[in-house]
Amino acid sequence: EEPCISGTRGAGTVFFSGCTLGCVFCQNGPISHENQGKEVTEDELYALFEKLAGEGAHNIELVTPTQYIHVLQKVLARPMPGDLPVVWNCGGYERVEILKSLEGKVDVYLPDLKYVTPELAKRYSGAADYPQAATSAILEMFRQRGPVRLEDGLLKSGVVIRHLILPGRVSEAKRVMDWVADTFPRGAVLFSLMAQYTPQPGAEGLLSRRVTGAEYRAAQRYMENLGITDGYCQDAASARAEYTPDFDLTGV
């Protein structure tokens, strides 16, 4: 994860099966599309949090957790082990009323902002309403947590907005960055420009290749010219299959 999340000892990451979206390029396909996983009770889930805290994790990071909100409402009502911050890592396709029910239970929101163009959202994620839903969700996240708060380089509270550049879609990345720059005061949120897109089996057209160096550099320059300096640019070396977890239930 971003340095402010993973720190020196790592994030305490728990992946949840399923997803609120159906992105054709998802790198976590076995759990998001095929629902691989292991059923656990509320107590067993909390015990996983305790295990991660005991191993020195900097936080409890919940990845694609929204479809389990009915369970997490109860688990997150308990004190977090080691008083660790809770990170809500999601695709951005969230309902505002669900987020409001999390107020006071989540310290850091880590949403994607994949698109601001409905046509692309429909084509690649099956959700033409994604731009409206995601931007509304991010505004609610910011309302709850306010400007980012870091201690010793670790994010304790706030919002980190991620955007994964897709091949041939630098113009969409620019539109996403325009929205971020126009919406938030400088430094109020962190922005993460990601280069890790990796073609998945069966990918066609533009999605069958990686993002080129020229495309990523163009996006980086645009980010700098907009004055978005609070955040991260991912190393291009991250666009490798080795960065995709095996999802073999290790640790569960």
Sequence and secondary structure as in RCSB ss.txt:
>XXXX:A:sequence
EEPCISGTRGAGTVFFSGCTLGCVFCQNGPISHENQGKEVTEDELYALFEKLAGEGAHNIELVTPTQYIHVLQKV
LARPMPGDLPVVWNCGGYERVEILKSLEGKVDVYLPDLKYVTPELAKRYSGAADYPQAATSAILEMFRQRGPVRL
EDGLLKSGVVIRHLILPGRVSEAKRVMDWVADTFPRGAVLFSLMAQYTPQPGAEGLLSRRVTGAEYRAAQRYMEN
LGITDGYCQDAASARAEYTPDFDLTGV
>XXXX:A:secstr
  HHHHTTT  EEEE S  S   TT TTHHHHTS       HHHHHHHHHHHHHTT SSEEEES GGGHHHHHHH
TTS  GGG  EEEEE S   HHHHHTTTTT SEEEEB   S HHHHHHHHS TTHHHHHHHHHHHHHHHH S EE
ETTEEEEEEEEEEE  TT HHHHHHHHHHHHHHS TTSSEEEEE      TT  GGGGS   HHHHHHHHHHHHH
HT  SEEE  GGG SGGGS     TT 
